[in-house]
Each structure stands twice: as structure tokens, then as C-alpha cells.
Amino acid sequence: MADDKEIALRIEQITKQMDSVLSDTSVPKNVRSAVSDARKKLNENADRVMRVSAAIYHIDEVSNDINLPPHARTMLWNILNLLESIKD
């Protein structure tokens, strides 16, 4: 398992990728809203596993949205992979 400093760096990287999705106007509003909720959950002061699980839930829920552009879907899958890597 990674140490706290490495996990903090990964969370920062994930947050930056989430910001990219949030600033992309080609991404549907409902998807941006879910990513925003996931970002808030990830940065709360709670147990890390709970925060990461909540973020995964929000993003996974919209990752197969039919209106999602292919590049945004790839970004969401990448975020999900990074979140999974720090979940345990």
C-alpha cells in the first residue's frame, strides 16, 4: 500500500483531471454535476476508503452516458482507474 504522501499526490492528480472534465463544455451538464459531486466527496474530511468509494460511485454512474463525447469517457475511465488504485 502507498504511503499517505503518495496518496495525497494521487488525489491531487485526480482532482486536476476532474477539473479538466468540469471545464470541458462539450461534456453534458449532468456528467459535470456528477464529477463535481465526486470531487467534493473526494476532498471531504472522512475516511479515505469512504471518500474514494463515493467518488467512484458518482463517476461510474455517468461514465456510460450516451451523450458523453469519447474523449470525456476516456478521461472518466482514467479517473476511475486512478481512484481504484488508491481505494484500498
MARMI-214596 format. One record per residue (C-alpha): residue in three letters; x, y, z; residue number from 1. Coordinates in steps of 0.5 Angstrom, whole numbers, always signed. Layout:
REM MARMI-214596
+---------+-------+-------+-------+-----+
: residuo :     x :     y :     z : num :
+---------+-------+-------+-------+-----+
:     Ala :     X :     Y :     Z : NUM :
...
+---------+-------+-------+-------+-----+
REM end
This chain:
REM MARMI-214596
+---------+-------+-------+-------+-----+
: residuo :     x :     y :     z : num :
+---------+-------+-------+-------+-----+
:     Met :    +0 :    +0 :    +0 :   1 :
:     Ala :    +2 :    +7 :    -2 :   2 :
:     Asp :    +4 :   +12 :    +4 :   3 :
:     Asp :    +0 :   +18 :    +6 :   4 :
:     Lys :    +4 :   +23 :    +2 :   5 :
:     Glu :    +4 :   +19 :    -5 :   6 :
:     Ile :    -4 :   +18 :    -4 :   7 :
:     Ala :    -4 :   +26 :    -3 :   8 :
:     Leu :    -1 :   +27 :    -9 :   9 :
:     Arg :    -5 :   +22 :   -13 :  10 :
:     Ile :   -11 :   +25 :   -10 :  11 :
:     Glu :    -8 :   +32 :   -13 :  12 :
:     Gln :    -7 :   +29 :   -20 :  13 :
:     Ile :   -14 :   +26 :   -20 :  14 :
:     Thr :   -17 :   +33 :   -18 :  15 :
:     Lys :   -14 :   +36 :   -23 :  16 :
:     Gln :   -16 :   +31 :   -28 :  17 :
:     Met :   -23 :   +32 :   -25 :  18 :
:     Asp :   -22 :   +40 :   -26 :  19 :
:     Ser :   -21 :   +39 :   -34 :  20 :
:     Val :   -27 :   +35 :   -34 :  21 :
:     Leu :   -31 :   +40 :   -31 :  22 :
:     Ser :   -28 :   +46 :   -35 :  23 :
:     Asp :   -30 :   +42 :   -42 :  24 :
:     Thr :   -36 :   +45 :   -44 :  25 :
:     Ser :   -37 :   +39 :   -49 :  26 :
:     Val :   -39 :   +35 :   -43 :  27 :
:     Pro :   -46 :   +34 :   -41 :  28 :
:     Lys :   -48 :   +38 :   -35 :  29 :
:     Asn :   -51 :   +32 :   -31 :  30 :
:     Val :   -44 :   +29 :   -32 :  31 :
:     Arg :   -40 :   +35 :   -30 :  32 :
:     Ser :   -45 :   +35 :   -24 :  33 :
:     Ala :   -43 :   +28 :   -22 :  34 :
:     Val :   -36 :   +30 :   -23 :  35 :
:     Ser :   -37 :   +36 :   -18 :  36 :
:     Asp :   -40 :   +32 :   -13 :  37 :
:     Ala :   -35 :   +26 :   -14 :  38 :
:     Arg :   -29 :   +32 :   -13 :  39 :
:     Lys :   -33 :   +35 :    -7 :  40 :
:     Lys :   -33 :   +28 :    -4 :  41 :
:     Leu :   -26 :   +26 :    -5 :  42 :
:     Asn :   -24 :   +32 :    -1 :  43 :
:     Glu :   -28 :   +32 :    +5 :  44 :
:     Asn :   -25 :   +30 :   +12 :  45 :
:     Ala :   -27 :   +23 :   +12 :  46 :
:     Asp :   -24 :   +16 :   +12 :  47 :
:     Arg :   -20 :   +15 :    +5 :  48 :
:     Val :   -24 :    +9 :    +3 :  49 :
:     Met :   -31 :   +12 :    +4 :  50 :
:     Arg :   -29 :   +18 :    +0 :  51 :
:     Val :   -26 :   +15 :    -6 :  52 :
:     Ser :   -32 :   +10 :    -6 :  53 :
:     Ala :   -37 :   +15 :    -6 :  54 :
:     Ala :   -33 :   +19 :   -12 :  55 :
:     Ile :   -32 :   +12 :   -16 :  56 :
:     Tyr :   -40 :   +11 :   -15 :  57 :
:     His :   -41 :   +18 :   -17 :  58 :
:     Ile :   -37 :   +18 :   -23 :  59 :
:     Asp :   -39 :   +11 :   -25 :  60 :
:     Glu :   -46 :   +12 :   -25 :  61 :
:     Val :   -45 :   +17 :   -31 :  62 :
:     Ser :   -39 :   +14 :   -35 :  63 :
:     Asn :   -43 :   +11 :   -40 :  64 :
:     Asp :   -48 :   +17 :   -41 :  65 :
:     Ile :   -50 :   +16 :   -49 :  66 :
:     Asn :   -49 :   +24 :   -50 :  67 :
:     Leu :   -41 :   +23 :   -47 :  68 :
:     Pro :   -36 :   +25 :   -52 :  69 :
:     Pro :   -31 :   +19 :   -53 :  70 :
:     His :   -25 :   +24 :   -50 :  71 :
:     Ala :   -29 :   +25 :   -44 :  72 :
:     Arg :   -31 :   +18 :   -43 :  73 :
:     Thr :   -23 :   +16 :   -43 :  74 :
:     Met :   -22 :   +22 :   -38 :  75 :
:     Leu :   -27 :   +19 :   -34 :  76 :
:     Trp :   -25 :   +12 :   -34 :  77 :
:     Asn :   -18 :   +14 :   -33 :  78 :
:     Ile :   -20 :   +18 :   -27 :  79 :
:     Leu :   -24 :   +11 :   -24 :  80 :
:     Asn :   -17 :    +7 :   -25 :  81 :
:     Leu :   -13 :   +12 :   -21 :  82 :
:     Leu :   -19 :   +12 :   -16 :  83 :
:     Glu :   -19 :    +5 :   -16 :  84 :
:     Ser :   -11 :    +5 :   -15 :  85 :
:     Ile :   -12 :    +9 :    -8 :  86 :
:     Lys :   -18 :    +5 :    -6 :  87 :
:     Asp :   -15 :    +0 :    -1 :  88 :
+---------+-------+-------+-------+-----+
REM end
